[in-house]
Amino acid sequence: MQELAEISGEKINDCYQCGKCTAACPVNPFMDILPHQVLRLLQLGQVEQVLQSKTIWVCATCFTCAGRCPRDVDLSVVMEALRAILLRQRGGSRLKGEDMPCLIRKGMPEQGIVSGFRKYTK
């Protein structure tokens, strides 16, 4: 939970389960754990259950949930942090600084490079 708070910067305990994030989510029919349930499980310390769900991969990171939250909890950022934690647990760094010149020459956008470093390095 501490790592999640450090990566996301969100105050998960501020959520009071109004369900507006779930109601607004365009991909919630494809989730095994609904958005408000993700936050509740995290509040209860059930991080592993959330990490094992397909929900964190289904999230489109469209920020609709964040726009609807009356407590300003950005669930999209929490989902991104959960994905980063899981990817870091699965293995070491997959992206190295010396690979960057080659990737840039191949036309990889800068945003993709930064995102890759965020996801695949410790």
C-alpha positions as CSV (number, residue, x, y, z in Angstrom):
1,M,0.0,0.0,0.0
2,Q,2.9,2.4,0.7
3,E,4.4,1.8,-2.7
4,L,0.9,2.4,-4.3
5,A,0.6,5.6,-2.4
6,E,4.1,6.7,-3.4
7,I,3.5,5.9,-7.1
8,S,0.0,7.2,-7.5
9,G,-0.1,10.1,-5.0
10,E,-3.7,9.4,-4.4
11,K,-5.5,9.2,-1.1
12,I,-7.4,6.0,-1.5
13,N,-9.0,6.2,1.9
14,D,-10.9,9.4,0.8
15,C,-13.2,7.2,-1.3
16,Y,-16.6,6.7,0.4
17,Q,-18.0,4.3,-2.1
18,C,-20.6,6.5,-3.8
19,G,-20.2,4.4,-7.0
20,K,-20.0,7.3,-9.4
21,C,-16.7,6.0,-10.8
22,T,-18.3,2.7,-11.7
23,A,-21.4,4.3,-13.2
24,A,-19.2,6.5,-15.4
25,C,-16.7,3.9,-16.5
26,P,-17.2,2.9,-20.2
27,V,-15.5,-0.4,-19.8
28,N,-17.0,-1.6,-16.5
29,P,-19.0,-4.4,-18.2
30,F,-15.6,-6.1,-19.0
31,M,-14.2,-5.8,-15.5
32,D,-14.2,-8.6,-13.0
33,I,-13.9,-6.1,-10.1
34,L,-15.8,-2.8,-10.5
35,P,-13.9,0.5,-10.0
36,H,-15.5,1.3,-6.7
37,Q,-14.8,-2.2,-5.5
38,V,-11.1,-1.8,-6.5
39,L,-10.9,1.1,-4.1
40,R,-12.7,-0.7,-1.4
41,L,-10.4,-3.7,-1.6
42,L,-7.4,-1.5,-1.5
43,Q,-8.8,0.3,1.6
44,L,-9.1,-3.2,3.2
45,G,-5.5,-4.1,2.3
46,Q,-6.5,-6.7,-0.4
47,V,-3.9,-5.5,-2.8
48,E,-3.0,-9.0,-4.1
49,Q,-6.7,-9.7,-5.0
50,V,-6.7,-6.5,-7.1
51,L,-3.3,-7.3,-8.7
52,Q,-4.6,-10.7,-9.8
53,S,-7.8,-9.2,-11.4
54,K,-8.1,-8.4,-15.0
55,T,-9.6,-5.0,-14.1
56,I,-6.3,-3.2,-13.9
57,W,-5.6,-4.2,-17.5
58,V,-9.1,-3.5,-18.8
59,C,-9.1,0.1,-17.5
60,A,-8.8,2.4,-20.4
61,T,-7.3,5.3,-18.4
62,C,-9.9,7.6,-19.8
63,F,-10.1,9.7,-16.6
64,T,-13.9,9.7,-16.6
65,C,-13.9,8.3,-13.1
66,A,-11.6,11.1,-11.9
67,G,-14.0,13.7,-13.4
68,R,-17.0,12.2,-11.6
69,C,-15.4,11.6,-8.2
70,P,-16.8,14.0,-5.5
71,R,-13.7,13.3,-3.3
72,D,-11.1,13.9,-6.1
73,V,-9.7,10.3,-6.1
74,D,-8.2,9.7,-9.5
75,L,-8.8,5.9,-10.0
76,S,-7.1,6.0,-13.4
77,V,-3.8,7.0,-11.7
78,V,-4.3,4.2,-9.1
79,M,-4.8,1.7,-11.9
80,E,-1.7,2.8,-13.6
81,A,0.2,2.5,-10.4
82,L,-1.1,-1.0,-9.8
83,R,0.0,-2.0,-13.3
84,A,3.5,-0.5,-12.6
85,I,3.7,-2.4,-9.4
86,L,2.7,-5.7,-11.0
87,L,5.2,-5.2,-13.9
88,R,8.0,-4.5,-11.5
89,Q,7.2,-7.6,-9.5
90,R,7.3,-9.8,-12.6
91,G,10.8,-9.0,-13.5
92,G,13.7,-6.5,-13.5
93,S,14.2,-3.6,-15.7
94,R,13.4,-4.4,-19.4
95,L,14.4,-1.0,-20.7
96,K,17.9,0.3,-20.6
97,G,19.3,3.8,-21.2
98,E,21.7,2.5,-23.9
99,D,18.6,1.3,-25.9
100,M,17.2,4.8,-26.3
101,P,19.2,6.0,-29.3
102,C,18.1,3.0,-31.3
103,L,14.5,3.4,-30.3
104,I,14.5,7.1,-31.1
105,R,16.0,6.5,-34.5
106,K,13.2,3.9,-35.2
107,G,10.7,6.7,-34.5
108,M,9.4,5.7,-31.1
109,P,7.6,8.8,-29.7
110,E,9.1,10.5,-26.7
111,Q,5.9,9.9,-24.7
112,G,6.3,6.1,-25.3
113,I,9.9,6.2,-24.1
114,V,9.0,8.0,-20.9
115,S,6.0,5.6,-20.4
116,G,8.3,2.6,-21.0
117,F,10.8,3.9,-18.4
118,R,8.0,4.4,-15.9
119,K,6.6,1.0,-16.4
120,Y,9.7,-1.2,-17.0
121,T,12.4,0.2,-14.7
122,K,12.7,0.2,-11.0
